Amino acid sequence: MQSRQLLAASLGLIAFLALAGYALDRAFIETAENSLRQRLESYALDYVKRVDFLRDGSLYVPEVSPEPRFDRPGSGLYAEIVLPNDHWDSPSAQGPRLPEGAMLEPKEDRFEGPLPITQIDNSPSEIYRYGIGVVWAPEEGGPQAEFPYTVYVSEDTGGLSAQVRVFRRALWGYLGGAGLVLLLLQALILRWSLWPLRQVIVELKRVQRGVLARMSARHPRELEPLTESINALIESERENLDRQRNTLADLAHSLKTPLAVLRARLDAHASEDELRADVAVQLRRMSDMVSYQLARAASSGHKLFAAPIEVEPHAEQIVRGLETMYAGKGVLCEFEVDVSARFHGELGDLQELLGNLLENAFKWARSRVLLTVTAGETAPNRRPGLLIAVDDDGPGVPADRVAQLLQRGVRGDERVQGHGIGLAIVQDIVRGYRGDLEVTRSEELGGARFEVRLPPGL
């Protein structure tokens, strides 16, 4: 991950520096060309001020030039004046073959280049040239005609090219150095920012090796959902493993006594009728134990990362079956279900919760049962909780019998058919979701109220 991020950031940085360098290079060249144009223009205007025409109409250019380089042959700075039928060059233009300049319209100027020329030694070169069209106006006492002419001032590109080379060398040197520093700084920042993630990996490996029991809580806020989910998964798996071990141990312990009884009856050489009766009793007892343990194991499914489940459709399905089963009592079930309420867990757990709570209510109710489902508490970055309450108008549960009633195998009334494990299964499921099961008296119906509160989940 760090390598990919560093590679992507490096490519982006290189592209940015390349574009920035290109933009700065173009800006410098345009600035240098504009500066060269202004300098050549000032030389050309200086020549315009110096040019004069004699009475015979011949061109007169003073010997004193505006710049000494105009007087030195091959200096790289050239001046020429183009007339309709004549031509004048500065001493510096002696030797190089400059491109011919055309006559320009009055007040027309032109900046062009680079233009190819040939030096004295026949080596190729290039120049930038500025030209301006002028009309010489007669003065009092002088020639009465107007003389159009064009002044061209050219300069070799060597000076500009040298400036560009120096600038580019400095530009790419500084940008390259800055790029290397930024890349190094970027690598350090990435390593520092990903340090908590590496710590998570180290802790996870230590958990896998059994050195740690769970992930620590010393992690950035952005990684807390990940570490909490991992801890919840670890705890859930350990609870499932413990529950499976306990279920097998409980089943083995429960079957040990009936098997011992049967072995004792065989060793005692009991009669066939007595043995048959004892076998029937012990088989029924073992069947009940196996049913209980299977039901208990079925309620211990994996509850993490489950999709939200609507409660009302499953509740209606269960209630329809119970109303048919208890049709002789005429019990009716009313719903107060929040349409936005969702159960975040296994579908089998929801069915066990609703089935056992509603069956218990139908068993003890006189005529009415009320199912209430609402969304529970909420917490940031967590799934909302859930409240499930089942009320009946039966005799209710005395407060001193609540703890006993929730024990495995204990029935509210021994005369009522059942195994006494339904509420124990409910309590195991609720504990698996880290919720609470509360048994109180119903204020609305007057009987018992079984209330399940599930906290916000991961």
C-alpha positions in Angstrom: 0.0 0.0 0.0 2.8 2.4 0.9 4.6 1.5 -2.4 1.5 2.1 -4.5 0.8 5.4 -2.7 4.4 6.5 -3.0 4.5 5.6 -6.7 1.2 7.4 -7.5 2.3 10.5 -5.5 5.7 10.4 -7.2 4.2 10.3 -10.7 1.9 13.1 -9.8 4.7 15.2 -8.3 6.9 14.5 -11.4 4.1 15.5 -13.7 3.5 18.7 -11.7 7.1 19.6 -11.7 7.4 19.0 -15.4 4.4 21.1 -16.2 5.6 23.8 -13.8 9.0 23.8 -15.4 7.6 23.9 -18.9 5.3 26.9 -17.9 8.2 28.7 -16.3 10.4 28.0 -19.3 7.8 29.4 -21.7 7.2 32.4 -19.5 10.9 33.2 -19.3 11.3 32.8 -23.1 8.3 35.1 -23.7 9.7 37.6 -21.2 13.2 37.5 -22.8 11.8 37.9 -26.3 9.6 40.8 -25.2 12.7 42.4 -23.5 14.7 41.9 -26.7 11.9 43.4 -28.8 11.8 46.5 -26.6 15.6 46.9 -26.8 15.6 46.5 -30.6 12.7 48.9 -30.9 14.6 51.5 -28.8 17.6 51.2 -31.1 15.4 51.5 -34.2 13.7 54.7 -32.8 17.2 56.1 -32.0 18.2 55.6 -35.7 14.9 57.2 -36.8 15.9 60.3 -34.8 19.4 60.3 -36.3 18.4 59.8 -40.0 18.3 62.9 -42.2 18.1 63.6 -46.0 20.3 66.1 -47.8 19.1 68.7 -50.4 19.8 66.3 -53.1 17.6 63.7 -51.5 20.5 61.4 -50.4 20.4 59.6 -47.1 22.6 60.9 -44.3 23.3 58.7 -41.2 25.6 60.1 -38.5 28.8 58.2 -37.9 28.2 58.0 -34.2 26.1 55.0 -33.5 23.7 54.5 -30.5 25.6 51.4 -29.5 29.3 50.6 -30.2 28.4 47.1 -31.3 26.9 48.6 -34.5 30.4 49.7 -35.5 32.1 46.4 -34.9 31.8 43.9 -37.8 30.2 40.6 -36.9 29.3 41.9 -33.4 25.8 40.3 -33.6 23.9 43.6 -33.5 23.0 45.0 -36.9 21.2 47.9 -38.3 20.0 48.6 -41.8 17.8 51.2 -43.5 15.8 50.2 -46.5 14.8 52.9 -49.1 12.7 52.4 -52.2 15.8 52.6 -54.3 18.7 52.4 -51.9 20.0 50.5 -48.9 22.2 51.3 -45.9 23.9 48.9 -43.5 25.7 49.5 -40.2 29.4 48.5 -40.2 28.5 45.5 -38.0 26.5 44.1 -41.0 29.6 43.8 -43.1 30.2 40.1 -43.6 27.1 38.3 -42.4 24.4 37.8 -45.1 21.3 39.2 -43.5 17.8 38.4 -44.9 16.4 41.1 -47.1 13.9 43.4 -45.4 10.9 44.7 -47.2 9.6 48.2 -47.1 7.0 48.7 -44.3 4.0 51.0 -44.4 4.4 54.2 -42.4 4.0 53.6 -38.6 3.9 49.8 -39.3 6.3 47.8 -37.1 7.2 44.1 -37.2 9.1 41.8 -34.8 10.1 38.5 -36.2 12.5 35.7 -35.6 14.4 33.6 -35.3 15.5 34.1 -38.9 18.4 32.2 -40.5 21.6 34.0 -41.5 25.0 33.0 -42.7 28.1 34.3 -40.8 31.4 35.4 -42.3 32.8 31.9 -41.9 29.7 30.5 -43.6 28.4 29.0 -40.3 24.7 29.1 -39.9 23.1 31.4 -37.3 19.8 33.0 -36.4 18.7 36.5 -35.6 15.6 38.4 -34.2 14.7 41.4 -36.2 12.6 44.5 -35.5 11.5 46.8 -38.2 9.5 50.1 -38.3 8.2 52.1 -41.3 8.9 55.8 -41.3 8.2 58.8 -43.6 10.7 61.6 -43.4 9.0 65.0 -43.4 10.7 68.0 -45.1 11.9 70.9 -43.0 11.8 74.5 -43.8 14.7 75.4 -46.2 15.3 71.7 -47.1 14.0 69.3 -49.7 10.3 69.6 -50.2 9.7 66.0 -50.9 8.8 63.2 -48.4 11.0 60.2 -48.2 9.6 56.8 -46.9 12.1 54.4 -45.5 12.2 51.4 -43.1 14.7 50.9 -40.2 15.6 47.3 -39.3 17.6 46.4 -36.2 18.6 42.8 -35.7 20.4 40.9 -33.0 22.0 37.4 -33.0 20.1 34.8 -31.0 23.3 33.8 -29.2 22.7 36.2 -26.3 19.1 35.1 -25.9 20.0 31.4 -26.2 22.7 31.8 -23.6 20.2 33.4 -21.2 17.7 30.6 -21.9 20.4 27.9 -21.3 21.5 29.5 -18.0 17.9 29.8 -16.9 17.0 26.2 -17.9 20.1 24.8 -16.1 19.1 26.7 -13.0 15.4 25.9 -13.3 15.7 22.2 -13.8 18.5 22.0 -11.2 16.3 23.7 -8.6 13.2 21.8 -9.6 15.1 18.5 -9.5 16.5 19.2 -6.1 13.1 20.3 -4.9 11.5 17.2 -6.4 14.0 14.9 -4.6 13.4 16.7 -1.3 9.7 16.5 -1.7 9.8 12.8 -2.6 11.9 12.1 0.4 9.5 14.1 2.6 6.6 12.4 1.0 8.0 9.0 1.8 8.6 10.0 5.4 5.0 11.4 5.6 3.5 8.2 4.1 5.6 6.0 6.5 4.5 8.2 9.4 0.8 8.3 8.4 0.7 4.5 7.8 2.5 3.7 11.0 -0.8 3.0 12.9 -1.9 0.6 10.2 1.4 -1.3 10.5 0.8 -1.4 14.3 -2.6 -3.0 13.6 -1.0 -5.6 11.4 1.7 -6.3 14.1 -1.0 -6.7 16.8 -3.1 -8.9 14.6 -0.2 -11.2 14.0 0.4 -11.3 17.7 -3.2 -12.2 18.2 -2.9 -15.0 15.6 0.1 -16.4 17.5 -1.7 -16.2 20.8 0.6 -13.6 22.3 -2.3 -11.1 22.7 -6.0 -11.9 23.5 -7.4 -9.0 21.6 -6.6 -5.8 19.7 -5.6 -2.8 21.9 -7.6 0.4 22.0 -4.6 2.6 21.2 -5.5 3.3 17.6 -6.5 6.4 15.6 -10.2 7.2 15.4 -10.3 6.2 11.7 -9.1 2.7 12.6 -11.4 2.2 15.6 -14.2 0.6 13.6 -11.8 -1.9 12.1 -10.1 -2.8 15.4 -13.5 -3.0 17.2 -14.9 -5.3 14.5 -11.8 -7.5 14.8 -12.2 -7.6 18.6 -15.9 -8.4 18.2 -15.1 -11.1 15.7 -12.4 -12.6 18.0 -14.8 -12.5 21.0 -17.6 -13.9 19.0 -15.5 -16.8 17.8 -14.2 -17.5 21.2 -17.7 -17.4 22.6 -18.9 -19.7 19.9 -16.1 -22.1 20.6 -16.8 -22.0 24.3 -20.5 -22.5 23.7 -19.8 -25.5 21.5 -17.5 -27.0 24.1 -20.0 -26.3 26.9 -22.8 -27.8 24.8 -20.9 -31.0 24.1 -19.9 -31.2 27.8 -23.4 -30.5 29.0 -24.8 -33.1 26.6 -22.3 -35.7 27.7 -22.9 -35.0 31.3 -26.7 -35.1 30.8 -26.6 -38.4 29.0 -24.3 -40.0 31.5 -26.9 -40.4 34.2 -29.7 -42.0 32.0 -27.0 -44.4 30.5 -25.8 -45.3 33.9 -29.4 -46.0 35.0 -29.9 -48.3 32.0 -26.6 -50.1 32.7 -27.6 -50.6 36.3 -31.0 -52.1 35.3 -29.3 -54.5 32.9 -26.8 -55.5 35.5 -29.6 -56.1 38.0 -31.3 -58.6 35.7 -34.6 -56.7 35.8 -37.7 -58.2 34.2 -38.5 -57.5 30.6 -41.5 -55.3 31.5 -39.5 -53.3 34.1 -36.6 -52.9 31.7 -39.0 -51.8 28.9 -40.6 -49.2 31.1 -37.2 -47.9 32.3 -35.9 -47.7 28.8 -38.9 -45.7 27.6 -38.5 -43.3 30.5 -34.8 -42.8 30.0 -35.1 -42.5 26.2 -37.7 -39.8 26.6 -35.4 -38.0 29.1 -32.4 -38.3 26.7 -34.6 -37.1 23.8 -35.6 -34.0 25.8 -31.9 -33.3 26.6 -30.8 -33.7 23.0 -33.6 -31.4 21.9 -32.6 -28.8 24.4 -28.9 -28.9 23.5 -29.7 -28.8 19.7 -31.9 -25.8 20.3 -29.2 -24.1 22.4 -26.6 -24.8 19.7 -28.9 -23.5 17.0 -29.2 -20.2 18.8 -25.4 -19.6 18.8 -24.9 -18.6 15.2 -22.6 -16.0 13.9 -24.1 -12.6 14.5 -21.5 -10.2 13.1 -21.9 -8.2 9.9 -25.4 -9.7 9.2 -27.8 -7.8 6.9 -30.6 -6.0 8.7 -33.8 -8.0 8.9 -37.4 -6.6 9.0 -39.1 -7.8 12.2 -42.8 -7.5 11.3 -43.0 -10.2 8.5 -41.4 -12.9 10.6 -43.5 -11.9 13.6 -46.7 -12.2 11.6 -45.7 -15.6 10.4 -45.1 -16.8 13.9 -48.3 -15.3 15.3 -50.5 -16.9 12.6 -49.2 -20.3 13.6 -49.7 -19.6 17.3 -53.2 -18.2 16.9 -54.1 -21.5 15.1 -52.5 -23.6 17.8 -54.3 -21.7 20.6 -57.5 -21.1 18.7 -59.4 -22.8 21.5 -58.4 -20.0 23.9 -59.3 -17.3 21.5 -56.0 -15.3 22.1 -55.4 -12.4 19.8 -52.1 -10.7 19.2 -51.7 -7.0 18.6 -48.8 -5.3 16.9 -47.0 -2.0 17.6 -44.1 -2.4 15.2 -41.9 0.5 14.1 -41.5 0.1 10.3 -37.9 1.4 10.5 -36.9 -1.1 13.2 -34.4 -3.7 12.0 -32.8 -6.8 13.6 -29.0 -6.9 12.9 -28.2 -10.6 13.3 -29.0 -14.1 12.2 -32.6 -14.9 11.0 -32.7 -18.0 13.2 -31.9 -15.9 16.3 -34.8 -13.6 15.5 -37.2 -16.5 15.0 -36.1 -18.1 18.2 -36.5 -14.8 20.1 -40.0 -14.0 18.7 -41.1 -17.7 18.7 -40.2 -18.4 22.4 -41.4 -15.1 23.7 -44.7 -15.2 21.8 -45.4 -18.9 22.5 -44.8 -18.2 26.2 -47.2 -15.3 26.1 -49.9 -17.3 24.2 -49.5 -20.1 26.7 -50.2 -17.9 29.7 -52.4 -15.1 28.2 -56.2 -15.1 28.8 -57.2 -13.3 25.6 -54.6 -10.6 24.6 -51.0 -10.5 23.6 -49.1 -7.3 22.6 -45.9 -7.3 20.5 -44.0 -4.0 20.6 -40.9 -3.4 18.4 -39.1 -0.1 18.2 -35.6 1.1 17.2 -33.3 1.2 20.2 -30.3 3.4 21.1 -27.9 4.7 18.5 -24.2 5.4 18.5 -21.8 6.9 15.9 -20.6 4.4 13.3 -22.7 1.6 14.8 -25.9 -0.2 13.8 -28.9 1.0 15.8 -30.1 -1.1 18.7 -33.6 -2.8 19.0 -36.3 -3.1 21.6 -38.7 -6.1 21.5 -41.4 -6.3 24.2 -44.1 -9.0 24.6 -47.0 -8.3 27.0 -49.9 -10.6 28.0 -52.9 -10.4 30.2 -52.1 -13.6 32.1 -51.3 -14.0 35.7 -47.8 -12.5 35.4 -44.5 -13.5 37.0 -43.8 -12.7 40.6 -40.6 -10.7 41.0 -39.1 -13.4 43.3 -39.5 -16.1 40.6 -38.0 -14.3 37.7 -34.4 -15.6 38.2 -35.7 -19.1 38.7 -37.9 -18.9 35.6 -35.0 -18.1 33.4 -33.0 -21.1 34.5 -32.8 -24.1 32.1 -35.4 -26.8 32.6 -37.6 -24.7 35.0 -41.2 -24.3 34.0 -43.6 -21.7 35.4 -46.1 -24.4 36.2 -45.2 -28.1 36.2 -48.7 -28.9 35.1 -48.2 -27.0 31.8 -46.7 -29.0 29.0 -43.2 -28.0 27.9 -39.5 -28.5 28.5 -38.7 -25.3 30.4 -35.9 -24.2 28.0 -37.6 -21.6 25.8 -36.8 -18.6 28.1 -33.4 -19.9 28.7 -32.8 -20.0 25.0 -34.0 -16.4 24.7 -31.6 -15.4 27.5 -28.7 -17.1 25.8 -29.4 -15.3 22.5 -29.8 -12.0 24.2 -26.5 -12.4 26.0 -24.9 -13.4 22.7 -25.9 -10.0 21.4 -24.8 -8.3 24.7 -28.3 -7.3 25.4 -30.6 -7.4 28.4 -33.8 -9.5 29.1 -36.1 -7.9 31.7 -39.2 -9.5 33.1 -41.7 -7.1 34.7 -45.5 -6.6 35.1 -47.3 -5.2 32.0 -48.8 -1.8 32.8 -51.0 -2.0 29.7 -52.3 -5.6 29.9 -51.7 -6.4 33.5 -49.8 -9.7 32.9 -46.2 -10.4 32.3 -43.9 -8.2 30.1 -40.8 -9.7 28.6 -38.6 -6.9 27.3 -35.4 -7.5 25.2 -33.1 -4.6 24.7 -30.3 -5.1 22.1 -27.5 -2.4 22.2 -26.0 -0.7 19.1 -23.9 -3.2 17.2 -20.8 -3.0 14.9 
